């Protein structure tokens, strides 16, 4: 008698027609509105975010509401579509708050759609932008933040550092701990009285971080104690899994740009790319990028399909594998791009330094590769080095 299979479904790593159409729309807009020259000029200004571009992406293409259900004005899409958008945004290091608003904040709010419904509608339409007020290096599985406390009158006080996309946000989704130690997620207007936003100089100038201070700030509870910790974990896990697709986009651009440059540059009467040693380096990098694509697509598919069993372990494994591999691949691809461009790669005028900085910042965002490898070891019951 045949027994039902307990094996998980085979992940779908291919892009669907819908995903290809979405990619084409986003890529076309970025090519027209976000060339490297405009990004280089913008990071020298006082307005690093391109909010006009963001409004077009959010309202006309609908990327802001990809993860929001249709009943709240969103697209009702999945993590797979969001991953495609992040690939393209990574491939152009676009200075827009998609990760902070459309992924992290939105994923956290989806845990309590009844209470967060009005805010979700504003985010999906592009009317407002949000940021999840946690330090960017926070990894999935971390303890619930205790830097912000809730007073007896419901106001918030405390401090959170290194928050991504906060300086472009209209609304802050703030994890805070109540008087009795109960966790909650609170909606705070970014311009509310008592909110302080300080923007230090970031390594990645295309995704600035901000330090937030709250001094008896009025807030509205949107995710209560029963769901807050789980909502934050889900948001961080979703963010880490989809960040792998941004890292894939960075690595792919660096590989393509390096190949293009080495075909055009000549030395000793022949293209530099024809030298055997450089061919080997590019071949090795190509293999890394191909593997990164498989890992990133697997994480996006796992998040989209919910193939996480009863304990969420399958999704957690897919995310840990993707982050452990894609983060280092993006950094290596950017480093190779800088080096193989020679002198021009070291200049401020060439955009490759933007990709290297984004890759290095992404490497510590939502957990370092080492942190994800340690989590993976626990998930698959690998013995520790000391054991």
N, C-alpha and C positions, 0 to 999 in steps of 0.2 A: 504494500500500500504506500503510495507516495505521500510524504510528509510535506506540509507547507514550508517553503523556504524562509529561513530567518535572515537571509542575506539582505543588506540594504539595496535599494534600487540603484542601478548604474547612473551616475551623474551625467547630465547632458552638458557637455562642454562647448557645443557648437552655438553659434549665434543664430537666432531666429530672424525671419524677414522683418518683423516688427523692430527688433533690436538693431538690425542693419539700417532701417529707415531712420530710427532715432539717432544713430551715430552720424548718418549723413547730414541730418538737420543741424545737429550740434557742431559738427566739424565745419560745415559751410559757414555758420555764423561766426565761429571762432576765427576762421581764416580771414573773414572780412573785417571783423571788429577787434580782433585780439592778436595782431602780428607781434613778433618779438620787439620791434622798435617801439610800439606803443607801451608795452610792459616796461621796457627799460626806462622810458621817459616817465612813466607813472610812479615807479618806485623812488624816483628822485624828488617827487612832489609830496605834498602833504595829504594826498588822497590816494593811498595805495590800492584801495578797492575800486573796481570799475562797476559802480552801482547801476549805471545805464545798461551795461552789458548784462548784469544780473537781472534787471527788470525785464529785459527782452527774453532771456533764457527762462525766467520764471513765468512770465505772463503769456508770451507768444508760443514758446515751445512746450511749456508746462512742466519743466523739470522740478520746480519747487514742490509740486504736489505728487510726484511719482509714487511715493510710499503712502500717501494719504488716501483712504477709501473714498469712493465716488460720493457717498452720502455726505461727506464733509467737503465736497468741492474738489477733491483730488482726482488723480488719474487711475487709482486703484491698481497700479502696476506692482512690480515686485523688485526684490534686490537685484535681479538680473539686469533690469533696465537701468536702475541706478548705477550699477557697476559699469555699464557701457558709457554713461555720462561721465563718470569719474575717470575712465580711461582717456576720454577726449580732453577733459579738463587737465589731467596730468600731462598729456602730450603737448599742451600749450601753456602750462603753469598759469592758468587763467586766475586772475585775482578776484575771485567771487566766493561768497560764503556758502557754497553748496554743502560742503561736509558738515559745517557747524549747524546750519539751519535745516536743510532738507534731509539730512541723515541723522545726526546725533540728537538734536532737539526734537525733531519729529518722531523718531523712534521711541524716545522716552515718553512723549505725550500720548502715543498710541496705546499705552498701557491703561489709560483711563479716558477713552474717547468721549464719554458722556460729559465729564467735567471740562475736558480740554477741547471739546468740539468747536466752540467759537474761535479759539486761538488757531486750531488746525485749519479752519476755513480761511483765516487771514494769511496763514503761511502758504497754503496751497495756491492761493490766488496771486501771491507775490505782493500783497498789500503790506505785509510785515515780514521781517526777517528775525530769526531767533538764534540764540546760542545756548548750548548746554554748559552751565557754569561749573565745569570740572577742569582740573589741570590737564593740559593736553597729553602729558606722559602717562596718565592713568590707564591701567590695563584692565581688561575684563577680569572679574574675579576679585578686584581690589575691595577693601573694606569701604563701607558707605562713608563719604566724607563728613567730617565733623567740624570743619572750619567755620561754618555758619550756624548760628543758633537761633531758635525761635523763642521770643519772649512771651510772657503770659498774655500780652495784648495782641499777639499775632505778628508783630514786626520782626524783621530779620536784622541781625548784626553779625559781622564777621568779615573774613577776608579769604579770597581765592586767587591764586596766582596762575599765570600762564594759560589763560583761557583762549582757545582759538576762535576767531571770528566774532569776538565780543564787541570789538570797536565798530563793527558794521551792523550790530543787532539793534532792533527796536524793542525786543523782549528778551529777557534772560530767564531761563529755566534753571532754578537754583535748588540743588539738594541741600537740605537743612535738617537739623535735629531739634526736636521739640524739648520742652522742659522735662519731660519724663523719659527722654532718650528715644522717642519714636521718630523714625525717618519720614521725610516727605519731600515732594518736589513742588516748588512754589513758582508762580508766575510773577515776575517783577518787570515793570516798565524800565527800560534802560535809562530814561531821562527822569526817573522818579527822584524826589527829594531824598537825600541821604545816600544815593548811589555815587560812588567814585570810580572812574575808569581811567587807569593810567596805562599808557602804551609804551613799553620799553622798546629799545631797538632790538628787533628779532633777527635771528640768523636768516630765516626765510622772509624776505621783505614782501613776497606775494601772498603770504598768509600771516599777517601780524598776530601776535599774542597780546593779551591785555591782563593786567592785574586789577581785580575788582575788590572794592571795599563797600560794606553795607553798614550803615549807622541808623538803626531804628527805621528801617525801610518798610513801607506798606507792601504787603504781598498777598497773593491769593493761592490757597492750596489747590493744586490740580491733580496730584497723585498722592493718595493717602498712605498711612503707615502699612496697610496690608499689601500694597503693590509697589511702593516706592523703590525698595532695594532691588526687586526683580526688574522693574522698569529701567533703572539705571544700568543694571548688568546687561540687559538686552540691548540698550542703546550703545553701550561700549563694545559689546560683541559684534553688533551690526556694523558699527563704525570701523572696527578693526578689520572685519572681513571685507568691507567695501574699500577701505584704504588700500588694500592689496591691488585693486584694479587701478587706482591712481598711480601707484608705484609701477605697475605694468606699463601704463601710458608713458611715464617718465623714461623707463628703460627702453621702450620701443622707439621713442623719439631720438634718444641718444644714439642708439644703434643705427637708425636710418640716417641721421645727420652725419655720423662718423663715416659710414659707407659712402655717402654722397661726396663728402669732402675728400676722402682718400682716392676716389675715382678722378677727381678734378685736379688735385695737386700733383705736380710732376717734380721728379728729382732724378738726376742722372739720366735724363731723357726718357723717362717712363713714369706712368702713374704710380704714386706711392703705394696705392692699394694692391699693386701687383707683387710687392715684396712678400716672400713666403712667410716671414715671421709675423707680419701684420695680418696676413690671411688667417694664420692659426689663431691669433688673438680674437679676430672678429668671429671666427667659427665657434670658438669657445663661448664668446659672449652671446652669439645667436642661440646656442643650446641653452644657456641660462635663461634667456628671454622666453624661449619656447616653454621651458619648464615652469617659469613664472606665470605664463598665460594659463597653463593647465591648473596650477594651484589657485590662481585668482578666480578663474571660472568655476572651479569646484566649490570654493567658498561661497561665491555668489549664488550658485545653484542650490547649495545646502541651505543657505539663508532663505531663499525663495520658496523652496519646496517644503521647508519645515521638517526635513528628514532627520529629526534630532532624537527620536526615541522618546522615552519617558523622562530621561534625565538631561537631555540636551547635549549629550556627549558627542554625537556625530557632527553637529554643527560646530561645537567647540574644537573638535579635532581638525576639521576643515579650515577653520579660521586660524588656528595655531600654526598649521602647516603653511598656509598662505603667507602669513606675516613673517614667519621665520625665514622663508625663502625670498619673497618678493622685496622685502626691505633691503636685504643685502644685495640683491640683483640690481635694484635701482641705483644704489650707491656705486656699485662696481661699474655699471654702464656709464654713469655720469663721470666717474673718474677716468675711465678709458676715453670718453669723449673729449674731456679737457686735455689729456696727455697727447692723444693722437691728432689733435688739432694744432699741436705745436705752440708757437708763440701767440697766435691769434686766440687760442683757447684760454689764455691766461689774462686776456684783456677784459675790461668792464664793458666794452662795446659789443662783444659777442654774447649771445644769450645763454651759452652753456653754463655759466656760473649760476644762473637762476635755477637750472635743473639740478645742479649739484647741491645747492642750498636746500631746495625743496626735498630732495632725496635724503639728505642728512637730517633735516627736521622730521620728515616722515619716519625715519628709522627709529626715533625715540617716541613718536606719537602713538598713543594707545597701546603702549607696551613695546619694549625693545625686542629684537630677535631672540636674545638670550632668555628673556622673560617668557616668551611664547614657547621656546624649546623646553623650558622647565615645566610649563603647564602641559605641554604635549606629553612629556614623559609620565606625568601623573595620570593623564587621561588614558594612556594605553598601557599603564602598569609596567613601565620600564623601571628597573632597579636604579637607585641613585648611585653616583660614583663612589660614595662612602660605604654603600651597602654591598 
